[in-house]
Amino acid sequence: MFHSSGTTGQPKGIVPARPDAPFGSGLTLDRMLPGAFGFGPDTVYLCPAPLCHAAPSGWSMGTMRPRRHPAA
């Protein structure tokens, strides 16, 4: 769950919408990273941004999430 103070200045939780894809099928970002940037099993990714924000968290999880190969 992400947290935000929004425009009120009061902390609150943010629950993202549930995806329509079946659990474990991965996100679009997961499928994009290997081809666009050559990310693979040996990739080391440093995220200097706070992981409570959506973008850094998404990129970090997309880098670490296991890849499913067609042959597997």
C-alpha positions as CSV (number, residue, x, y, z in Angstrom):
1,M,0.0,0.0,0.0
2,F,1.3,3.4,-0.9
3,H,0.9,6.4,1.4
4,S,0.2,10.0,0.5
5,S,-0.6,13.3,2.3
6,G,-2.4,14.5,-0.8
7,T,-3.7,18.1,-0.6
8,T,-4.9,17.8,3.0
9,G,-1.5,17.2,4.6
10,Q,-3.0,14.2,6.5
11,P,-1.4,10.8,5.7
12,K,-3.7,8.3,4.1
13,G,-3.3,4.9,2.4
14,I,-3.7,4.5,-1.4
15,V,-5.0,1.1,-2.6
16,P,-4.4,0.7,-6.4
17,A,-7.0,-0.7,-8.7
18,R,-6.9,-4.5,-9.1
19,P,-5.7,-5.6,-12.5
20,D,-7.9,-7.6,-14.9
21,A,-5.1,-10.0,-15.7
22,P,-4.8,-13.3,-13.8
23,F,-2.6,-13.3,-10.7
24,G,1.1,-14.0,-11.6
25,S,0.8,-12.9,-15.3
26,G,3.0,-9.8,-14.7
27,L,2.6,-6.2,-15.6
28,T,3.2,-4.4,-18.9
29,L,6.4,-2.9,-17.3
30,D,7.7,-6.4,-16.5
31,R,7.4,-7.4,-20.2
32,M,8.9,-4.1,-21.4
33,L,12.1,-3.9,-19.2
34,P,14.1,-6.8,-20.7
35,G,13.7,-5.7,-24.3
36,A,14.0,-1.9,-23.7
37,F,16.9,-2.0,-21.3
38,G,18.3,-5.5,-21.5
39,F,17.3,-6.3,-17.9
40,G,17.8,-10.0,-17.1
41,P,18.5,-12.4,-14.3
42,D,22.0,-10.9,-13.7
43,T,20.8,-7.3,-13.6
44,V,21.7,-5.1,-10.7
45,Y,19.4,-2.1,-10.2
46,L,20.0,0.7,-7.7
47,C,17.0,2.7,-6.8
48,P,18.0,5.9,-5.0
49,A,14.3,7.1,-4.8
50,P,11.9,6.3,-1.9
51,L,10.0,3.1,-2.5
52,C,6.8,4.5,-1.0
53,H,6.3,6.4,-4.3
54,A,4.6,4.5,-7.2
55,A,7.2,5.0,-10.0
56,P,10.4,4.0,-8.1
57,S,8.5,1.1,-6.5
58,G,7.2,-0.1,-9.9
59,W,10.6,0.1,-11.6
60,S,12.2,-1.7,-8.7
61,M,9.6,-4.5,-8.6
62,G,9.6,-4.8,-12.4
63,T,13.4,-5.3,-12.3
64,M,13.3,-7.9,-9.4
65,R,10.2,-9.8,-10.4
66,P,11.1,-13.2,-12.0
67,R,10.7,-13.4,-15.7
68,R,8.7,-16.2,-17.3
69,H,10.3,-17.6,-20.4
70,P,8.1,-19.2,-23.2
71,A,10.1,-22.5,-22.8
72,A,9.5,-22.7,-19.1
